[in-house]
Amino acid sequence: MINRRSFGKVAGVGAVGTSLIGWGASSAGAASAAPSGMRTSGGPNAGRGHTSFGPLRQIKAGELSIGYAEAGPAHGPAVILLHGWPYDIHSYVDVAPLLAARGYRVIVPYLRGHGTTRFLSEKTFRNAQQSVVALDIIALMDALRIEKAVLAGYDWGSRTADIIAALWPERCKALVSVTGYLITNREANKQPAPPATEWAWWYQYYFSTERGRLGLENPQYRDELARLVWKFNSPTWNFDDATFERTATAFDNPDYVAIVIHNYRWRLGLAAGDPRYDSLEQRLAQGPVIGVPTVTLDGEVDPFTPAGDGSMYRDKFSGPYAHRTLKGIGHNVPQEAPKAFAEAVVEADSLRRR
């Protein structure tokens, strides 16, 4: 068992973990093994049945060495599942086996600043603006020789998948996006929202201060903050301590604080991005319409679900489209409702073929 607080020191040393039946470690030849670093005990709400991935993989992609889990046949149609914040790849610990059983090659990467994903150079700007996170996934697809994939995500993952679908539709077969259209417009973000909405975003404003950054650096406060967010975001999800701890190991990444702080400050216009990506951000600020086949999902009790059963963002999707509202489900849709999420992936892929 790897001690959680020493997890970051052993990343890349070797393979550790218990494989699940049906989970493969196949990948492109350039990929290498990496430790899972995750605990395997669990209670009644731990992953709806599965509690861990098998040994994770590592591959150089762009300016990162990306850690990821893989399931299913190596030559199956690719699906890339993207996590949010403050979560990690374990949001998909039950989704991936369902899709693998349908013949999909499932890739579940840690986003920059999380888990076993590392920057290749200490000199690289710890940038978390929206376009660069999307470029990480394009680089991962290139490294794994995946030309096109179904992209699916929630929270940061929805935004990343939306961006790829909007700017590089030739790389996206189909899309599953929780909470619909999440591409950020920083100018629009300057406008105030109703007080109840602003209150829900309290942590963004906390992170805009030095006090917030120091709070996130404190390991105890970091975990307590994430638990608060989990409980607020998913009021009906009765996760246990083991479920939380499996994900919280991902927050020990040495760049976690820098990436999270930069992401939220950048969104509010309080931190600059990289000028190399200005042209991409200008395109995204125009709110590009997404034309790939799409299924949008809303959690009924997610406090960030917009009113209108998907109508608020319907005009942002011009291709084949379906929408589902999941009763009694909160923000972390894939972990709270893995079967429904997996079904949405299959449905989005089928829309492509109609």
N, C-alpha and C positions, 0 to 999 in steps of 0.2 A: 504494500500500500504506500503510495507516495504522499508524504505530508503536504497538505495543501499549500502552506506558506513556502515550501521549497520547490514547488512544482515548476516554476519558471526556470530554475537552475538546471533542470535535467532535460528540458525540451530538446529533442533532436538526438538524445543519447542512444535510444533504442526503443523497442516496442514493448509496451506494458499494457495489459488489459485482458479481459475475458471476452472472446468473440461470441457473438450471438449466432445461433443457427440461421443460415440464410444470408449472413453478412459476408461479403467478399472483400478481399484486399487488393483486387485487381486494379491496375491503373496503367497510365503511360509509363514507359520504361524510365523516364527521368525522375519519377516519384520515388521517395524513400520513406521508410517507416518512421513514425514519431510516437511518443508515448501518449496514451489516452489521458492519463492523469486524473481520471474520474473515479469516483467511488461507485460501488455496485449494489449497496444495500438499498432497500426502499420499502415504502409502506403502501397502503391501499390506493393512494393517489399518485404513486411514483411512475409516471410515464405510461399509465394505462396498461402496464404489463412488462415493458422493457425498461431497463435501468441504465444500460450503457451501450456504447458502440464497441466494436472490436478495436484492435490497434489502429490508430489514426495514421494518415499519410502526410507527407510534407513534399512540396514541390516549389521550385523557384518560379515566380511569376511576376514580371515587372520589377518593381522595387521591393518586393516582399518574398519571403518564404512562407507560403500559405499552408496552414494545417487544415486538413479536411477529413471527413469520413466518407467512405464509399460503400455502396451496396448494389447488388444486382449484377446482371451479366455485363461484361466489359464492352460488348458490342451492341448493347441495347440502346434504344433511344434515350438521350440524355435529359435528365431533370436536375436543375440546380435549385436547392432550397436555401433561402437566405434568412438569417435570424435578425432579431431586433435588439433594442437596448431597454433595460438591463437584463438581457437574456443571452443564450448561446446556442450552439448546435443541438443541445438536448431538447430544444423545442420540437425537434423532428425525430426523436428516438423511436417513436411509434409510427410516424408517417413513412419513414424510409423503408422499413420492411414490407409495408403494404404495397408500395410502389414497386419495390424489387420483385415481389411476387407476381406483379403484372408484367414483368419483363423489362422494366426501365433500369437504366444505369443511373443511380442516384448519387449526386455529389452534394455534400453538406459542408461548406467551408466556414471557418472562423473568419469573421471580418477583421480588418486591420485593428490592432490594439486589443484583440481578444484571443484567449486560449493559446494555442501553439503557433499562431501566425506571428512572424517577426519581420522587422525591417532588415534588409540586407546590409545597410550602412547606418552607422551611428550619425552620419552627417545629414541624412535625409530629413527634410522638414516633416514633422509629425502633423500632417495635414489631414483633415477629415471633412473637407467640403464635399458636397454631394456627388459631383462629377468624378472625383478621384476614386471614391469608393466603387462607383460603377466601372471605372477603368480597371480596378483590381480584378473584377470578375471577368471582364473581357480578357485580361492577361492570363487569368486562370484557365479560361476556355482554350486560349491559344496553347498554353503549356500542356494541357491535357488532350490537345488535338480534337477538341469538340467544336465543330463548325457552327452548329445551331443546337439550342436546348429549350425546353420548356423552363421558364423561370417562375419561381413562386416565392412569396415572402410576406412578411408582416413588419410593420414599424420601419426601422432602417432598411430592412430587407425589401419591403414593398417599394420604398422610394428608389432603391438601387435597381430593382427589377423594372420599375416604371421607366427609369431613365434609359436603360438599355433598350427596352421595347420602343421608346420614342426616338432615340438618336441612332440606334443600330438595329433596326427591325430585321435585317438580314441575319442577325445572330439569335433571334428570339422566335421560336416556333409558335409559342403561345404563352400566356401570362395568367398567373393567379395573384391577385393583389388584394390583401386585406385592407380595409378602409379606403379602397378605391384609388384615387389619384393623389399621390403624395409628393409630387415634384415641388420643390421649394422655390418660392418667389420672394427674395429678400426685401424687395421694395414693398410688396404687399404685407410682409411681416412687420413693417414699421407701424401699421395701423392697429389700434387697440381692438380687442375682442370684448365680448360681454364679460363682466367680472367673474362669473362662474367658470367660464372657459379659461380666463387668465389664472384663476386659482388652481385649476387642474395642472397647469404648466409650471407650478411653483419651482420645481427643480431646475428648470431652464434659467430662471432668474437667479437662483442660488448659485448656479455654476458661472454666472456672469461676474461673480465677485471673487476676490482672493480668498475670502472665508470659505466659499463653496469649493474652490480648488483644494484647499487644505483639508476640508471635510472629506472629499473624495480620496485624498491620499491616505487618510486614516483608515486602516483595514477594518476596524470595528464599525466605524461610521459608514464606510463604503457598503458593507453588508447590510447594515440596518436600513440604509437609504434604499437599497435595491428591494429589500423585503417590503418596505412601505409602498414602493411603486407597484410591486407585484400585487399586493392586496388591494390597492386602489384601482388598478387597471382591470383586475379580474375578481370582482367581489364574490362570485360563486365558486371559485376554484379553490378547493381546500387542499392545497399542496402541503406536503410534510417537510420536515427539516432535511431529510436525505435528498429529496428532489431539489430543494434550493441549493444545498451544498454542492451537488454535482455541477450545477451551473456556475456557482460563485467561484469555483476554481479558475474560470475563464477571466475573472476580473483581476487576477494576480499577474497578468501580462505586464511587463515593465513599461509598456506604452499606453496602457489602458487609460490612465488619468489624462495624459496629454491628448489622446484622441477624443475622448468623451468631452472634455472641456472645449477643445477647438471646434468640434462639431456644433455644439449648442451656441457657442459664442459667434461662430460664423453665420449660423442661421439668423441671429439677431442683428447682424451687421456690426458686431463688436470685435471681430477678428478678421484679418485679411486671408484670402485664399492664395493660391499660387497663380501668378499672372499667366502661366502657360495654359491655364484652363479657362481663361476669361471668355474665349469665343464659345466654348461649350456652355458656360454659365449664362451667357447672353441668349443662347438658343433656348435653354431651359426656362429662363425668365419669361419667355414668350408663351409658356404653357403649351408646348406641342401636343397635338392630338395623337393618341396611340391607336394604330390601325391593326395590330396583330390580334388574333382571337384571344378573348379575355373572359375570365370569370372573376368577378369581384365578390368578396366576402365581407360581411359586417358581423361582429359579435353584438348580440342584442344588448348586453349589459356592459359593453366596453364604453367607458366615459368619453372616449374620443370618436365614437361612431357618429357621423353627421346625421342629422334628421333627414327623413324623406325616403328611407329604404333604398338608398343608392341613387336617388334622383339628383342629389346635389352635384354629383360628378359624372352623371351618365353621358353628357355631351363631350367628355374628354376621351371617349372610346368609340371609334368609328367602324371597327371591324365586327366580326361575329362576336356575340356578347351574351353573357348570362350573369345574373346576380342572385346571391343567396344571403339571407339574414339568418344567423344561427341562434336559435332560442336558448337563452340561459348561458350563453358563452361570452367571455370577456375578451381582453385584448390579445392574449397569447393563444390565438386560435389553433395553431397546429398541435400544441401540447394539451390544450383543453378538449379539442375535438379532432383527434388525429384522423379518424375515419372520414369525417366530412371534408377535411382538408385534402386528403388523398383523393377522394372522389372528385373534388374540384379540379385537381391536376389532370385526372383522366378526362373529365368533361371538357376542359380547355383544349386538351390535345385533340379530342374528337371534333370540337368546333372547327378546327383547322382543316379537317378532312370532309366536312359537309359541303 
